[in-house]
């Protein structure tokens, strides 16, 4: 009998999607780890020192949370400078982004969304050949743990239905990612953010919450969505969670929309 959960690493340049899951018909939970090539999103997104994302999908994007920083360094939380850092952080809570800084964050956002939609398209191809009826949870990450693509039980049912109706489109499409509808974005920014629990100091810290434009982002629901999506797996996961929880406390935020692409 095939295992109930599995982790499989593969190089997409050598392994075709229709061969990945042929031996996992009874799988309930699946975690695929993609290989990392070069600097991932770093060099193509303005050189962000810290850039991580988590996207939840059904037939299309449900939510995407992105956390980025221009600098991320370890700090001694017991040092005499800790109080000064905290005081400076509070003083610059209301500082705003310049136009160039905002453009940089938009580049980060687009880079992460394209990576997420590419994984969605890959999984749709896999699911088209191997429905895996008992599957309840899917996570696709990368070796550098930069991004996480997630599909839950209810969303898998929605995705299966869309795959069945899009079978011919999947086979003939030249675009190797899933197109996005018009998106709503809410962005929080702090010039400096100290994370005493995980031991980091971030500069240019930016948190972005993205949903389809028909899913209105309100302050109350934004907090619930972000906190509900966070995890604390490993040191990087801890920093992601701590930073996101601190960022949503910032009163000032930016609301934007992005055309479908």
N, C-alpha and C positions, 0 to 999 in steps of 0.2 A: 504494500500500500504506500502511496506517495505521502510525504510528510505534510502535516497540517499547516506548517509555515516554513518559509524558506528564504534564504538570501542567496542571490546568484549574481556574480560579477561577470561582465562580458564586455568585449570591445565591439561597438556597433559597426566598425569598419570590417569586421570578420564574421560577425554573427548576425544573420538575418532575423528580424523580429518574429517571423512565423515559426522559428525553431526554438525560441527561448523557453516556452512553457509546455512543450509537448509531453513532458514527463511529470507534470504537476497538476493533474486533473482534479485531485482532491484538496488542493491548496485552499486555505481559508484566509491566510494573511501572507502578503508577498512584499518583499523589499528588494528592489533592484538597485544596484549601485553602478553608476556609469563611470568610465575612466575619465580622468582629468587630462586635459591637453594644454600644455603651456600655462599661461597665467590666468586661465579662465576669464572671468569678467573684468579682472583688474585693469589690464592695459586697454581694453575696449570701452571702459566706462569712466574715463578721466582719471584713472589711477587711484581709485578708492582704496584706502588702507584696510578697511573693514567693510564687507558687503555681503549680507546674507538675506535670504528670502524664504518664505514658505507660502505656497499657493495651493488652494483647495479647489478641486474641479468636480463637475458632474459632466453633463454634455458640453458645458462651457465653463468659464471661470466663475467661481463663487466669490472667493476672496483671495487677495494676495497681500502679504505683509512684508515690507522691505525695511531693513535696518542698514544704514551705511554711515561711514565716518571717514573724514579725510586723514585722520590719524588715530591710531588705537595702540596705546602703550601700557605695559604693566606698571603698577604703582605700588608703593608701600603704604598700605592703609593705616599703619601705625606711626607714620612719620609726622614730624611737626608741620609739614606742608599740607597735610590733609585738611585742616580747618580752613586754610587759605584757599584751597581749591574749592571747597564747598561754598565759601563766602563769595568767591568770584563767580561760581556757577549761578548762585541766586541773583547776583547783580546783573547778569547778562541774560536772564530768563526772557526778556522782552526784545532782545536784539532781533533784527530782521535780516532776511537774506537779500543780497544784492542780485541784480539781474543775472550776472554771470554765475553766481553760486546756485541760483535757481535752475538755470540751464543745465548745470552739471548734475543736479539731482534728477532732472528729467531724463538725462542720458542714462544714469544708473537705473532708473525705473524701467525704461524701454529695454535695456539689456536684460534685466531680470525677467520681464514679461516674455520676451522672445525665448529665453531659456525654458521658462515654464511651459509655454505653448508648444515648443518642440517636443518636450517630454509627453505632453498630452496627446499629440499626434502619434508619437511612437507607441504609446500604450493603446490607442485606438486601433492601430494596425495589428498589434498583438492580440487584442480582444476579438478582432474580426475573425481571426483564424482559430482562436482558443477561447471560447466563451467562459470557461471555468465557472460553472454554475454555483459552486460553494464559496467562491471568493467573496470576502467581506471587507477587506482593507488592502489598499495598495499604497506603497511609499516608494518613490523613485528619487534617489539622492545621487550625489557625485562623490568621488574619492576625497575631494578637498572639503566636503561638508559645507559647501557654499549655499546650495539651494535644496529645498525639499518640495516635491510634488506629492500631493496627498489626495486620495479618493476614498471616501467612507462607504459604508454598506448601502445607504439609501441612494447616494450619488452614483454608485456602480449600476444600480438598476436603471437609472436615468441614462447613464452612458451606454449601457447595452442597447437600449431602445434606439438611441441616436445612431449607434454604429450600424444596426440593422437597416435603418432607413437611409444611411449614407454610404452603403457598401460600394455602389458604383462610383460615387464621388471620390472615395478613398483610393480606389484602384486607379483612377484616371488623373487625380490631382497632381500638379507639378509643385505645389507649395508644401514643404515638409514641416509645417507647423499649423496649429489651429488658429484661424483668424479670431480677433477679438471684436466684440461689439463696442459701442461707445462706453467709456469707462468714467466713473467718478473717483476722484483721488482726494484724500485728506492727508496733509503733510504737517509734521511737527519738526521743529528745528531748535537745537541748542548749540551755541558756539563751543561750549565745553560741558562734558558730562562725566562725573566721577561715579564709578561703580565699586563701592567698597566691598560688596559680597564676593564678586568675581575678581576683584583686584585689577581693574583697568581704568584708564582715563581716556575718553574719546573726545576728539575735537572735530567740530563740524558735524556733530551727531544729527542724523536725520531718520525719522520714522515715517513710512508711507503706508496708508491703508487704501487698497484699491478694490472696487466692486463694480459690477455692471451698472450703468447709469440708472436702471430701473430699481436698483437696490439703494435707496437713499441712505446716506451716511449721516446719522445724527450723533451728537456728543455722547449721549447715554448708550446707544448701541455700539458705538465705536469701541468703547472700553470693553464691553462684553465680548465683542468679536475678537479683539486682539488678545485679551487675557485667556479666552477660551481656546485660542489656537496655539498658544505657547507651550513649549515643553522644556525640560531641563536635562536633556541627554548630553552628558559630557561637559567639559569646560566651556566650549563654544556655545552650547545650548544655554548654559547658565548665564553667560554674558548677554546673549540675545534676549532672554526672558527679563533679566534685571533691567537692561537698557530700555526695552519696550515699556515696561511698567513705569519707569521713571519719566519717559518721554510723554506718555499720555496725560501726565499731570500738568504739563505746560498748557496754559490757558490759550495762548496765541497759536493759531494754526492757519494753514493755507488750504483753500478749497479750489479744485481745478477739475476740468473735464478733458478727456482725451478722445479724439475721434476714432472710430473703428479702424483697424489696420490688420 
